[in-house]
Amino acid sequence: MDADAARERLAARQEVLLIALVAGGAPPEGFDPARLRVQAQALVAKRRRVAAAHHPWLTEALGPPRYAALFAEYARETPLRPQGSGHADAEGFEAYARKVGALPAPARWAFLRRRR
């Protein structure tokens, strides 16, 4: 197998793994599905922490347990984009929380007023 074909094969396998980790895709051949689920959950938790750091008022407005559950729903429906940022993800989560009716409109402003 030449080097170009090997690179293409590796890239295709990496894409399948990435889809399994961040978009709920089927586990690639040779990977333990249980371990992939644990890693996928860890990646969602990291994403949740980064979003919370950008918009801490969301955690306060929803409460930590509801924030975690709602963010997990959001993450399942909205895979992180390759060029995405934590701030963009926090903005996307805020929009999602509003769309599903979980977030009262004045929550952000009440939080910001208390921070002054």
Backbone bond lengths (Angstrom), bond angles and torsions (degrees), N, CA, C in turn:
res aa  C-N    CA-C-N  psi(-1)  N-CA   C-N-CA  omega(-1)  CA-C   N-CA-C  phi
1 M - - - 1.457 - - 1.527 107.81 -
2 D 1.328 115.64 131.18 1.462 118.03 -179.93 1.528 110.28 -79.62
3 A 1.306 115.85 168.27 1.469 121.76 -174.10 1.529 112.09 -63.26
4 D 1.314 117.66 -40.01 1.474 120.20 -179.78 1.524 111.11 -63.99
5 A 1.298 117.83 -42.80 1.467 121.46 179.43 1.527 110.34 -65.57
6 A 1.338 116.33 -38.50 1.466 120.12 178.89 1.527 110.75 -65.13
7 R 1.337 117.30 -41.09 1.466 121.25 178.22 1.534 111.10 -63.69
8 E 1.324 116.11 -42.74 1.464 120.17 179.40 1.530 110.78 -64.14
9 R 1.308 116.36 -41.39 1.474 120.09 178.82 1.530 110.40 -64.34
10 L 1.319 117.05 -43.93 1.465 121.21 178.06 1.531 110.67 -62.57
11 A 1.328 116.97 -44.69 1.465 120.54 179.83 1.524 111.01 -60.58
12 A 1.309 117.55 -40.71 1.468 121.05 179.14 1.523 110.80 -65.08
13 R 1.321 116.95 -41.45 1.475 120.59 178.46 1.527 111.10 -66.91
14 Q 1.328 116.94 -39.49 1.463 120.43 177.83 1.525 110.93 -64.46
15 E 1.322 117.31 -37.77 1.463 120.69 178.64 1.528 110.95 -63.67
16 V 1.323 117.55 -42.30 1.463 121.39 178.03 1.531 109.82 -62.84
17 L 1.319 117.59 -41.74 1.460 121.36 178.38 1.526 110.88 -64.27
18 L 1.310 117.05 -44.86 1.462 120.95 179.74 1.529 111.15 -61.35
19 I 1.313 117.06 -42.36 1.466 121.06 178.84 1.529 109.80 -63.60
20 A 1.316 117.06 -38.44 1.472 120.32 177.64 1.523 111.21 -65.27
21 L 1.317 117.27 -36.09 1.466 120.81 -176.98 1.524 113.97 -78.88
22 V 1.323 117.50 -38.34 1.463 118.24 -172.11 1.523 115.00 -115.60
23 A 1.327 117.62 -7.89 1.461 118.90 -176.46 1.525 112.78 -132.02
24 G 1.317 117.48 14.00 1.454 120.32 175.56 1.513 115.11 73.14
25 G 1.315 117.60 20.68 1.456 120.81 179.94 1.519 112.30 -73.05
26 A 1.314 115.32 169.10 1.465 121.35 178.76 1.522 110.06 -66.71
27 P 1.335 116.78 143.71 1.468 119.53 178.80 1.525 110.79 -64.64
28 P 1.309 117.28 139.33 1.462 119.88 177.37 1.527 110.69 -68.09
29 E 1.290 114.80 156.67 1.464 120.71 178.35 1.528 110.16 -57.14
30 G 1.325 114.78 133.48 1.452 120.59 177.79 1.520 114.73 92.11
31 F 1.310 117.49 -2.89 1.469 120.87 179.30 1.522 110.01 -106.08
32 D 1.306 115.46 141.53 1.462 121.96 178.69 1.538 108.58 -76.08
33 P 1.340 117.53 116.42 1.471 119.81 -178.35 1.532 113.35 -58.11
34 A 1.318 117.80 -37.45 1.467 120.30 -179.77 1.529 110.52 -64.73
35 R 1.294 117.30 -42.42 1.469 120.37 178.82 1.526 111.77 -66.75
36 L 1.324 116.08 -37.18 1.460 119.01 177.42 1.531 111.05 -65.36
37 R 1.331 117.30 -38.17 1.466 120.55 177.58 1.529 110.56 -62.29
38 V 1.329 115.90 -43.02 1.469 119.83 179.38 1.529 109.74 -62.35
39 Q 1.312 116.84 -44.39 1.468 119.72 -179.99 1.525 110.88 -66.30
40 A 1.329 117.40 -40.19 1.464 120.63 178.18 1.525 110.40 -61.51
41 Q 1.326 116.91 -41.21 1.469 120.47 177.41 1.530 111.24 -63.92
42 A 1.322 116.45 -38.44 1.466 120.15 177.80 1.525 110.97 -64.81
43 L 1.323 117.08 -37.69 1.462 119.85 178.72 1.529 111.08 -68.12
44 V 1.328 117.70 -37.53 1.472 120.44 175.89 1.525 109.83 -65.41
45 A 1.328 117.23 -40.54 1.470 120.53 179.12 1.530 110.67 -63.19
46 K 1.318 116.80 -40.19 1.467 119.98 178.00 1.529 109.69 -64.77
47 R 1.304 115.97 -44.28 1.457 121.05 178.74 1.532 110.66 -60.63
48 R 1.327 116.15 -40.49 1.469 121.83 178.83 1.526 110.50 -63.37
49 R 1.337 117.09 -43.91 1.471 120.62 180.00 1.531 111.20 -63.74
50 V 1.324 116.81 -40.37 1.464 120.35 179.48 1.526 110.13 -65.50
51 A 1.328 117.18 -43.91 1.468 120.48 178.31 1.526 110.19 -62.76
52 A 1.324 117.20 -40.46 1.468 120.94 179.39 1.524 110.98 -64.52
53 A 1.313 117.32 -34.79 1.463 120.26 178.08 1.528 110.89 -67.38
54 H 1.311 117.35 -33.07 1.465 120.81 179.16 1.523 112.21 -77.96
55 H 1.326 117.54 -35.66 1.472 121.94 -179.52 1.525 109.09 -131.50
56 P 1.328 118.50 73.15 1.468 119.98 -177.29 1.528 113.29 -62.56
57 W 1.289 117.44 -24.28 1.457 120.33 179.87 1.520 112.13 -63.82
58 L 1.342 117.63 -26.01 1.474 119.82 177.96 1.524 111.06 -64.77
59 T 1.324 116.74 -41.27 1.459 120.27 178.63 1.524 109.85 -63.23
60 E 1.320 116.68 -42.39 1.457 120.66 179.84 1.531 111.05 -66.11
61 A 1.324 116.50 -43.34 1.465 120.44 -176.95 1.526 112.14 -66.36
62 L 1.331 116.68 -37.15 1.464 120.44 -176.94 1.523 112.93 -92.59
63 G 1.320 116.86 -26.20 1.463 121.27 -170.80 1.520 108.27 86.53
64 P 1.341 117.47 140.44 1.471 120.32 -174.62 1.532 115.30 -53.08
65 P 1.336 120.90 -45.94 1.473 118.32 -178.61 1.535 112.62 -63.99
66 R 1.340 116.45 -43.39 1.470 119.68 -179.48 1.524 110.10 -68.54
67 Y 1.322 116.74 -38.32 1.467 120.92 177.63 1.525 109.60 -57.57
68 A 1.333 116.99 -49.20 1.468 121.04 -177.46 1.529 111.10 -62.06
69 A 1.321 116.96 -44.92 1.469 120.30 -178.75 1.530 110.87 -65.73
70 L 1.322 116.55 -44.44 1.457 120.17 -178.43 1.526 111.24 -68.60
71 F 1.332 116.71 -36.69 1.465 118.77 178.33 1.522 110.42 -66.01
72 A 1.326 117.35 -37.15 1.466 120.19 177.40 1.531 110.49 -60.97
73 E 1.328 116.83 -41.51 1.477 120.25 176.52 1.530 110.01 -61.86
74 Y 1.321 115.21 -47.63 1.465 120.95 179.90 1.532 110.61 -58.27
75 A 1.320 116.84 -45.58 1.462 120.86 -177.32 1.531 111.46 -64.54
76 R 1.340 116.86 -36.93 1.469 119.51 177.16 1.526 110.99 -63.72
77 E 1.315 116.47 -37.94 1.459 121.02 -177.85 1.523 113.31 -84.96
78 T 1.326 116.58 -20.20 1.465 121.14 -173.20 1.519 110.44 -133.07
79 P 1.320 117.79 83.72 1.472 118.78 177.47 1.530 110.56 -60.32
80 L 1.305 115.70 146.03 1.459 121.54 178.86 1.525 108.88 -63.87
81 R 1.321 115.89 130.52 1.454 120.19 179.03 1.523 110.10 -75.55
82 P 1.337 117.92 148.65 1.467 120.46 -178.54 1.520 113.54 -54.23
83 Q 1.312 118.30 -39.36 1.460 121.46 -179.30 1.521 111.76 -98.77
84 G 1.324 116.82 13.02 1.459 120.94 -177.49 1.520 112.19 -70.47
85 S 1.317 114.63 159.11 1.455 120.20 177.97 1.519 109.25 -121.94
86 G 1.317 116.76 164.54 1.451 120.86 176.79 1.509 111.89 -61.46
87 H 1.330 116.49 -37.90 1.459 119.99 179.42 1.530 110.63 -65.83
88 A 1.330 116.83 -44.43 1.463 120.39 178.46 1.522 110.67 -62.80
89 D 1.323 116.90 -37.42 1.460 120.77 178.31 1.525 110.60 -66.54
90 A 1.334 117.31 -39.93 1.465 120.98 177.37 1.529 110.39 -63.90
91 E 1.326 116.96 -41.67 1.469 120.64 177.53 1.527 110.42 -63.60
92 G 1.337 116.14 -41.64 1.459 120.06 178.13 1.516 111.99 -63.60
93 F 1.337 116.10 -39.53 1.461 119.91 178.19 1.522 111.01 -66.50
94 E 1.328 116.65 -40.33 1.462 119.32 177.49 1.532 110.05 -59.38
95 A 1.331 116.91 -45.65 1.467 120.55 179.22 1.527 110.75 -61.69
96 Y 1.326 116.43 -40.52 1.464 120.55 178.62 1.530 110.84 -63.77
97 A 1.316 117.11 -45.03 1.467 121.07 -179.37 1.523 110.59 -61.52
98 R 1.314 116.65 -39.39 1.471 119.93 176.94 1.527 110.42 -67.19
99 K 1.330 116.52 -43.55 1.465 121.08 -177.30 1.531 111.46 -59.74
100 V 1.332 117.04 -39.47 1.467 119.85 -178.85 1.525 111.93 -86.98
101 G 1.331 116.65 2.25 1.460 120.48 175.53 1.516 114.72 77.97
102 A 1.317 117.14 21.49 1.464 120.64 -178.21 1.518 113.03 -90.92
103 L 1.306 117.76 -11.02 1.457 120.56 -171.71 1.518 111.04 -126.64
104 P 1.306 116.62 118.64 1.465 118.50 176.73 1.527 110.25 -69.98
105 A 1.300 116.73 141.72 1.468 121.96 -176.39 1.522 113.92 -54.98
106 P 1.340 119.79 -44.14 1.466 117.98 -175.43 1.525 114.42 -80.25
107 A 1.307 120.35 2.08 1.466 121.70 -175.25 1.530 112.30 -58.55
108 R 1.322 117.23 -43.81 1.467 120.10 -177.87 1.518 110.95 -62.43
109 W 1.306 116.83 -44.64 1.454 119.90 -176.16 1.524 111.38 -69.53
110 A 1.308 118.19 -35.87 1.468 120.54 176.67 1.533 109.90 -62.79
111 F 1.313 116.79 -41.84 1.465 121.00 178.91 1.534 110.19 -63.87
112 L 1.321 116.25 -46.78 1.457 119.35 -177.40 1.524 111.66 -65.25
113 R 1.329 118.57 -36.06 1.458 120.56 177.34 1.522 111.05 -63.47
114 R 1.333 117.37 -38.52 1.482 120.66 179.23 1.524 110.95 -68.62
115 R 1.324 118.75 -25.96 1.465 121.79 -177.29 1.519 112.53 -78.08
116 R 1.300 118.86 -13.20 1.477 121.19 -177.67 1.485 112.17 -72.92
